[in-house]
Amino acid sequence: MHMNRQCSECGFTFDREAGYWTGAMFVSSFLPMLLVGPVWAILVFTGQNIWLAFAITFILLMILIPVTFRYSRAIWLHTDYRLDAPQRKIE
């Protein structure tokens, strides 16, 4: 996946030190679970076979994890930017 090195608007650097994206990996795992959790609950509480519910949610997770990975990086960068925004130089 291609990612720009800097924001063209504000100059915020996207390229980070080693280990920076560890938090994004947690977000990447949590985000699909939020999306698939309700599907699993509906399947289980409507009386579907538990193994069928696990199979369907597993397949959905395998599809959603790569799709949401880029969004998880964006969420992680946005959180970092909000908590520790670069200071602009006053000229």
Backbone as CSV, one residue per row, in Angstrom:
resi,resn,N_x,N_y,N_z,CA_x,CA_y,CA_z,C_x,C_y,C_z
1,MET,0.826,-1.171,0.000,0.000,0.000,0.000,0.874,1.239,0.000
2,HIS,0.550,2.191,-0.840,1.318,3.428,-0.918,0.769,4.452,0.073
3,MET,1.675,5.137,0.741,1.284,6.201,1.656,2.217,7.378,1.438
4,ASN,1.647,8.567,1.354,2.460,9.765,1.147,3.376,10.001,2.341
5,ARG,4.513,10.666,2.084,5.462,10.938,3.165,5.008,12.111,4.035
6,GLN,4.391,13.114,3.423,3.957,14.304,4.149,2.589,14.744,3.660
7,CYS,1.876,15.458,4.528,0.598,16.048,4.147,0.890,17.247,3.248
8,SER,0.192,17.329,2.135,0.426,18.431,1.204,-0.122,19.757,1.739
9,GLU,-1.020,19.712,2.702,-1.618,20.926,3.256,-0.804,21.514,4.406
10,CYS,-0.468,20.679,5.391,0.166,21.207,6.605,1.613,20.753,6.790
11,GLY,2.076,19.784,6.003,3.451,19.314,6.126,3.658,18.276,7.207
12,PHE,2.575,17.765,7.806,2.675,16.737,8.849,3.340,15.499,8.258
13,THR,4.373,14.987,8.922,5.127,13.846,8.420,4.435,12.545,8.801
14,PHE,4.126,11.730,7.805,3.466,10.444,8.043,4.472,9.342,8.344
15,ASP,5.697,9.487,7.846,6.727,8.479,8.042,7.231,8.575,9.478
16,ARG,7.117,7.510,10.241,7.411,7.532,11.673,8.517,6.558,12.050
17,GLU,8.895,6.642,13.324,9.955,5.772,13.830,9.460,4.337,13.966
18,ALA,10.418,3.428,14.142,10.085,2.008,14.290,9.199,1.805,15.514
19,GLY,8.172,0.989,15.365,7.266,0.706,16.461,6.093,1.655,16.573
20,TYR,6.091,2.717,15.775,5.016,3.704,15.857,3.664,3.104,15.489
21,TRP,3.656,2.218,14.509,2.392,1.679,14.000,1.841,0.526,14.836
22,THR,2.463,0.226,15.971,1.949,-0.838,16.838,0.537,-0.512,17.314
23,GLY,0.307,0.729,17.666,-1.031,1.147,18.084,-2.045,1.003,16.969
24,ALA,-1.607,1.270,15.737,-2.505,1.120,14.593,-2.881,-0.342,14.387
25,MET,-1.990,-1.243,14.755,-2.316,-2.670,14.642,-3.435,-3.039,15.618
26,PHE,-3.423,-2.445,16.805,-4.511,-2.691,17.759,-5.826,-2.135,17.224
27,VAL,-5.763,-0.935,16.659,-6.965,-0.344,16.061,-7.438,-1.212,14.901
28,SER,-6.495,-1.735,14.119,-6.833,-2.585,12.982,-7.492,-3.884,13.413
29,SER,-7.190,-4.356,14.598,-7.848,-5.557,15.111,-9.199,-5.241,15.738
30,PHE,-9.292,-4.096,16.395,-10.504,-3.727,17.121,-11.623,-3.254,16.194
31,LEU,-11.274,-2.493,15.161,-12.269,-1.919,14.260,-13.123,-2.980,13.560
32,PRO,-12.543,-4.021,12.965,-13.389,-5.053,12.355,-14.255,-5.793,13.374
33,MET,-13.741,-5.937,14.593,-14.547,-6.608,15.623,-15.787,-5.794,15.960
34,LEU,-15.646,-4.477,15.946,-16.814,-3.618,16.165,-17.846,-3.798,15.055
35,LEU,-17.357,-3.998,13.842,-18.267,-4.163,12.709,-18.891,-5.551,12.651
36,VAL,-18.143,-6.577,13.050,-18.610,-7.957,12.946,-19.348,-8.413,14.208
37,GLY,-19.072,-7.773,15.339,-19.712,-8.149,16.595,-21.232,-8.187,16.536
38,PRO,-21.862,-7.154,15.998,-23.324,-7.203,15.887,-23.826,-8.333,14.991
39,VAL,-23.102,-8.651,13.945,-23.498,-9.759,13.062,-23.464,-11.066,13.844
40,TRP,-22.389,-11.271,14.608,-22.278,-12.480,15.416,-23.414,-12.565,16.437
41,ALA,-23.704,-11.434,17.103,-24.765,-11.418,18.116,-26.121,-11.748,17.497
42,ILE,-26.402,-11.194,16.335,-27.683,-11.478,15.659,-27.772,-12.957,15.304
43,LEU,-26.686,-13.504,14.772,-26.695,-14.923,14.400,-26.905,-15.822,15.616
44,VAL,-26.228,-15.522,16.697,-26.326,-16.362,17.895,-27.705,-16.228,18.551
45,PHE,-28.183,-14.999,18.675,-29.443,-14.786,19.388,-30.679,-15.115,18.556
46,THR,-30.512,-15.350,17.267,-31.642,-15.812,16.451,-31.681,-17.328,16.356
47,GLY,-30.782,-17.990,17.074,-30.827,-19.443,17.153,-30.042,-20.180,16.088
48,GLN,-29.132,-19.496,15.401,-28.295,-20.167,14.410,-27.281,-21.066,15.117
49,ASN,-26.801,-22.042,14.408,-25.767,-22.932,14.922,-24.547,-22.089,15.286
50,ILE,-23.964,-22.334,16.451,-22.831,-21.546,16.935,-21.630,-21.659,16.004
51,TRP,-21.417,-22.832,15.433,-20.282,-23.019,14.523,-20.496,-22.278,13.209
52,LEU,-21.735,-22.199,12.765,-22.047,-21.411,11.570,-21.801,-19.930,11.855
53,ALA,-22.202,-19.478,13.043,-21.975,-18.079,13.419,-20.482,-17.773,13.470
54,PHE,-19.688,-18.679,14.054,-18.239,-18.483,14.092,-17.640,-18.474,12.687
55,ALA,-18.100,-19.368,11.832,-17.567,-19.437,10.462,-17.867,-18.160,9.696
56,ILE,-19.087,-17.672,9.796,-19.468,-16.455,9.075,-18.689,-15.258,9.591
57,THR,-18.596,-15.123,10.915,-17.858,-13.980,11.463,-16.361,-14.080,11.170
58,PHE,-15.810,-15.292,11.159,-14.398,-15.460,10.826,-14.131,-15.017,9.389
59,ILE,-14.986,-15.428,8.477,-14.825,-15.036,7.070,-14.943,-13.525,6.923
60,LEU,-15.926,-12.921,7.603,-16.076,-11.465,7.551,-14.849,-10.751,8.122
61,LEU,-14.300,-11.285,9.214,-13.096,-10.681,9.789,-11.915,-10.759,8.827
62,MET,-11.748,-11.896,8.173,-10.640,-12.047,7.228,-10.780,-11.091,6.042
63,ILE,-12.002,-10.761,5.691,-12.230,-9.800,4.608,-12.020,-8.371,5.102
64,LEU,-12.498,-8.072,6.300,-12.469,-6.695,6.796,-11.118,-6.237,7.325
65,ILE,-10.311,-7.130,7.856,-9.032,-6.704,8.443,-8.137,-6.000,7.415
66,PRO,-7.921,-6.547,6.230,-7.099,-5.806,5.265,-7.766,-4.514,4.781
67,VAL,-9.085,-4.522,4.696,-9.801,-3.332,4.229,-9.683,-2.205,5.246
68,THR,-9.773,-2.533,6.531,-9.750,-1.496,7.565,-8.340,-1.110,8.000
69,PHE,-7.320,-1.802,7.505,-5.954,-1.509,7.944,-5.555,-0.075,7.622
70,ARG,-5.838,0.379,6.416,-5.475,1.745,6.032,-6.226,2.767,6.884
71,TYR,-7.490,2.488,7.174,-8.275,3.384,8.016,-7.730,3.408,9.447
72,SER,-7.245,2.265,9.915,-6.692,2.227,11.266,-5.433,3.086,11.359
73,ARG,-4.637,3.095,10.309,-3.456,3.966,10.295,-3.869,5.429,10.293
74,ALA,-4.918,5.748,9.542,-5.412,7.127,9.515,-5.963,7.534,10.881
75,ILE,-6.685,6.638,11.535,-7.208,6.929,12.874,-6.058,7.141,13.849
76,TRP,-5.039,6.286,13.767,-3.894,6.398,14.664,-3.143,7.710,14.426
77,LEU,-2.925,8.083,13.163,-2.255,9.345,12.848,-3.077,10.536,13.325
78,HIS,-4.381,10.465,13.120,-5.251,11.560,13.539,-5.204,11.739,15.057
79,THR,-5.226,10.629,15.782,-5.137,10.695,17.245,-3.807,11.315,17.667
80,ASP,-2.717,10.902,17.038,-1.405,11.458,17.353,-1.355,12.943,17.016
81,TYR,-1.917,13.318,15.886,-1.913,14.722,15.469,-2.706,15.577,16.452
82,ARG,-3.847,15.056,16.914,-4.673,15.803,17.872,-3.985,15.928,19.232
83,LEU,-3.278,14.902,19.653,-2.636,14.936,20.961,-1.303,15.673,20.950
84,ASP,-0.592,15.637,19.819,0.740,16.238,19.742,0.936,16.872,18.367
85,ALA,0.200,17.923,18.102,0.276,18.587,16.794,1.606,19.314,16.638
86,PRO,2.147,19.307,15.411,3.401,20.041,15.194,3.161,21.540,15.352
87,GLN,4.140,22.214,15.940,4.021,23.656,16.146,4.411,24.386,14.872
88,ARG,3.576,25.318,14.473,3.897,26.127,13.298,4.831,27.264,13.707
89,LYS,5.774,27.563,12.830,6.704,28.651,13.101,6.022,29.983,12.794
90,ILE,6.128,30.911,13.731,5.567,32.246,13.529,6.654,33.113,12.928
91,GLU,6.335,33.668,11.770,7.346,34.480,11.077,7.062,35.941,11.240
